[in-house]
Amino acid sequence: MVSVVIPVYNECENLAPLVAEIEATLSDVDHEIVVVDDGSTDGSLRELDRIRSAHQNLRLVVLDRHCGQSAALAAGFASARGDLVVTMDADGQNDPAEIPRLLGLMAGQPRCMAVVGYRVGRVDTHWKRVQSRVANAVRNWLTGDSIRDTGCSLKVMQRAALADLPRFDGMHRFLPTLIRMQGGLVIEAPVSHRPRMSGQSKYGMWERALRGLRDALGVRWLGHRKLAIKIKQDRHRSNDGNP
């Protein structure tokens, strides 16, 4: 099974068309759509309840308050039942039609723990693209990684690779790096980018920049302090008393 995990915060008008797109794209794949409502105040929860009757694969996780994207994703990961977890935004800028190709790349690499997208042909403003390039450069410099586009939410990951990742506010920006820190193979792949369906971005530039810097420093610390343990032997005594 493939679990598509989508954090939602005030995206009421985007939900019905996005869920319909995902269902059409994955019609031949055993899948579920896990939508996590992160304390929306615009009627998103009512809309999800309305469309759920028409989409049997849609599951709804409701947080008791607005907790942020990392918390919503963590709740989705905990609820996901698939061996593979796909993440994407609810604003419609990630194209569900890309999912089968990413799944194919994952299947073609038996050791692969994650296939992460990087956006090409971005439709964002020039200023937003500049911000993204600077943020990616700073995060990679601090963490020692080389991820092209940490802001791209479209990813396919082995659920087993997510189980032991540290949970913290800002985690969603570092999922590929955290998986690599565990020794997992991460592949990057170009994905298309679309205009937002409706509504406005929920992130402010300076707030996101300061949080990203703080979190990158934390991940850098974690990388230097992680435990590297290799068991040489695990001796035990058999039932007949012999070692």
N, C-alpha and C positions, 0 to 999 in steps of 0.2 A: 504494500500500500504506500501511496505517496500522500503526505500530509502537507497541504498548503496553509501556512500560518500567516495571517494578516492582522496586524495591530490597527485598530480603528479609533480615531479621536476626531469627532465632528466631521464626518465624511458622508453625511446622509445621502446626498444626491448621487454619489458615485457607486454606492454599494450594489444596487440591483444590476446595472450594466456590467460591473466588474465580475460579480459572481456568475452571471450568465456567460461571459467570455471564458472564464476558467472552466466551467462545466462543459462548454462546447469543445474547448481545446483538449480536455482530458477525458473525453467521452469513452475512449478505448483503454483507459488506464484506471486501475483500482485506486480510488483516491477519496480523500475527505478534505473539506475546506474548514479550517478552524479559524473563525473570526473572533478576535479578542477585543471587546469594547472597553476602552480605557477611560471610563467615566465621561462619555460624550454627553453634551448638553443640547445638541441640536436635533434630537429625534432619531439619531442613528440606531439606537437600540430598538425603538419602535419599528423602524424600517427593516431591521434584521429579523425581528419577530414576524413581520408581514411576509417577507420573501422566503422564510425558512420552509413554509409549507410546500412551496414549489420546487425546493431543492433538497432532496433527501440526503445528500452528502454534506450539507451545511451544518456545522456544529457551532454553537455560540458559547463563548466563555465571557463572563461579565465581571469586571473588577469593581470593587466597592467604591472606588474613587479614581481620580486621574493620577496615575503613577508614572507615566512616561513610557517611551517606546521600548526601552530595555526590559522593564517590568512586564509589559504586555507580551513581548516576545518570549520571555522566560515562562510566563503562564501558558502561552501557546505550546512551547516545547514540552512542558510537563503534561499537557493534555493530548499531545499528538500521539497517534497510534501507529503511524507508518514507519517503515524502516528508513525512508528518505523524507526529509523535511525541506520544503520549499518556502522561502520567505519573500514577500513582496509588499509594497506599499498599497494603501487603499485609495490613493489619489488618481490612479489610472495611468501614471507615467511609466510604470513597468508593463510591458506587453506580455500577457499570458501566452501568446503564440510562441514565445522564446522558450517556454518551459520544456517541451519535448526535446529540443536540441540540447539543452543543458543536461537533461536526464540521459540522453544518449552519450554525451561526453563522460558522464559519471560511469555508465555501464562499460564504456570502452577502457577504463582504467581501474582494474580490480583493487588497487591499493589506494585509490582516491577517496579522501574523506570529505572533500567539498569542491564544488565548482561555483565560482563567484563571478558575477558579471561586472563588466566595466562599460559605462555608457559611451556610445559613439553617436555622432550626430545629435548632440544634446540640444534641446530646444529652450534651455534656460537662458536668461540674460547673460551678456558678456561679463558683467560684474559678478554674478553668481558662479560662473565657470571659473573666474579668477580666484574667488574665495575657495572653491573646491580644490584647485591645483595647489594653492598655498597650504591648505589644511592637510592634503595628502602628503605633501613634501615634509611638513613638520612632523606628522605622525610617523612616517616611515623613518625619518632621521632619529626620532626619540626611541622608537621600538626596535630599530634595526631590521625592519621588514621592507618589503618592496611591493606593496599592494597598490595597483593603479588607481582604484576608485573605491575608497572605503565607504563613500556615501551611497553607493548603488545597493539597493535593498534586495535585488533579485539574486538569490543564491539557492543552490541545492546542496544539502549537507546530510551526511549520515547521522541518523538520530543517536547512534552510539557515540559519535564524536562530540555531541552536545552534552551528553550526560554529566561529564566531569568538569565542564567549563566553570570557572568562577562566575557567580552572579553578582553584578554590581551596576549601578546607574551609569550608563554610557557603554555598557558591554556591547551593544549592537554595532558600534562603530569598529570593533576590533575582533569580530568573530573569526575572520580568516587568520589573523595573527595568533589568536589564542589557540586555534586548532593546530597551527604549525608549531606552536610552543609545546604541544603534546606529542609532536612527532608525526602529525598527520600530513598527508600530501594534499596540497591545495592547488587547483588549476584555475586560471583566469580565462574568461571568454568574453568577447565583445557582445553587447546586447543593444537593441534599439532603445530609443527614448522618445516618449510621446508628450504632448502638452497635457497639463493637468485637466481632467475632465471638467471639474467645477470646484469652486471654493478657493481658498488661499492657503499658502504654506503656513505651518504652525511654528516655524523656527525663526528666531531673530539672529542676525549675523553675530553680534558681539557676544551674546549669551552662549551661542553654540561654539564660538571660537574659544572662549575661556574654559568652558566645560571640556571641550576636546583636548585642550592643552593639559589640563589637570588629569584627565583620564589617561592620556598618553604617558605622562610621567608615572602614573600608577602601574600601567602595563609594563613600562620599562623596568620598574622596581620588581615586578612580579617575575619578569624574565630572568633577572639576575638572581632571584631568590628561590626559583623553582627547585624541587627535589629531583635529582637524577639518580634513580635507583635501578640497578639491574641485578636480579636474583641469580646468583651463581648456581646454587643448588637448593632444593627443598626436600630435605631428608625426612622420611617418616618410617615407622616400623610396621611391617605387614602383619596380617592376622596370625601367622604362624610363629611370630616372635623374632623373625629374622629382619635385619635392617634392610 
